Amino acid sequence: MTEKEIVDIAESMGMYRDGDIWFSNTPDYQDVLTTDLVILVNRAIEKELKKQAEKFEQRTWVGLKDDDEIPWDGVDAKSFARAIEAKLKEKNGY
């Protein structure tokens, strides 16, 4: 998470800063400021976790069909297995 994203979250919560010091616009600074900061950190963590989860979103596996052509030199099973692997990677975006 970038500093700008954290600042944007703080500002969206009604916080403002004077130099390096952040203030809350609520009347009870002592209790609420601590709470605001905890909420800020939790929102930052949630946002980062969502971003990470999107990277690992479940994809539907695409298998081979009868009409898929698999190039094979006819020499050995190892080269045929490699050809199958390459075709599956191609179909599944790897």
C-alpha positions in Angstrom: 0.0 0.0 0.0 1.4 3.4 -1.0 1.6 6.4 1.2 -0.9 8.2 -1.1 -3.4 5.4 -0.6 -3.1 5.7 3.2 -3.5 9.4 3.0 -6.6 9.1 0.8 -8.1 6.7 3.4 -7.3 9.1 6.3 -8.8 12.0 4.4 -11.9 10.0 3.5 -12.4 9.4 7.2 -12.4 13.2 7.8 -8.9 13.4 9.2 -6.6 16.2 8.2 -3.0 17.1 8.8 -0.9 20.0 9.8 2.6 19.1 8.7 3.3 15.6 10.0 0.5 15.7 12.6 -2.9 14.2 11.8 -6.1 15.5 13.4 -9.6 14.2 13.6 -12.5 16.5 13.2 -14.3 14.8 16.1 -14.8 16.6 19.5 -13.0 14.0 21.7 -9.5 13.8 20.2 -8.0 11.5 22.9 -10.3 8.5 22.5 -11.6 9.0 19.0 -8.2 9.7 17.4 -6.9 6.4 18.6 -10.0 4.7 17.3 -9.7 6.5 14.0 -6.1 5.3 13.6 -7.1 1.7 14.4 -9.9 1.9 11.8 -7.4 3.5 9.3 -5.0 0.6 9.8 -7.8 -2.0 9.5 -9.1 -0.4 6.3 -5.6 -0.4 4.9 -5.1 -4.0 5.7 -8.5 -5.0 4.3 -7.7 -3.1 1.0 -4.3 -4.8 0.7 -5.9 -8.3 1.4 -8.5 -7.7 -1.3 -5.8 -6.7 -3.7 -3.8 -9.9 -2.9 -7.0 -12.0 -3.2 -7.7 -10.7 -6.7 -4.3 -12.1 -7.8 -5.3 -15.6 -6.6 -8.8 -15.6 -7.9 -9.9 -19.1 -8.8 -9.8 -19.7 -12.6 -11.7 -22.4 -14.4 -9.4 -25.0 -15.8 -9.6 -25.5 -19.6 -8.8 -29.1 -20.6 -8.0 -30.7 -23.9 -10.7 -31.6 -26.4 -10.8 -34.3 -29.0 -10.1 -31.7 -31.8 -7.0 -30.2 -30.1 -4.0 -31.0 -32.1 -1.0 -32.0 -30.1 2.3 -31.9 -32.1 4.4 -35.0 -31.5 7.5 -36.2 -33.2 6.5 -39.9 -32.5 9.8 -40.6 -30.9 9.1 -41.1 -27.2 6.5 -40.5 -24.5 8.5 -37.8 -22.9 8.3 -35.5 -25.9 4.6 -36.3 -26.2 4.1 -35.3 -22.5 5.9 -32.1 -23.1 3.7 -31.3 -26.0 0.6 -32.0 -23.9 1.9 -29.7 -21.2 2.6 -26.9 -23.6 -0.9 -27.1 -25.1 -2.5 -27.0 -21.6 -0.4 -24.0 -20.6 -1.3 -22.2 -23.8 -5.1 -22.9 -23.3 -4.9 -21.8 -19.6 -2.9 -18.6 -20.0 0.4 -19.7 -18.4 
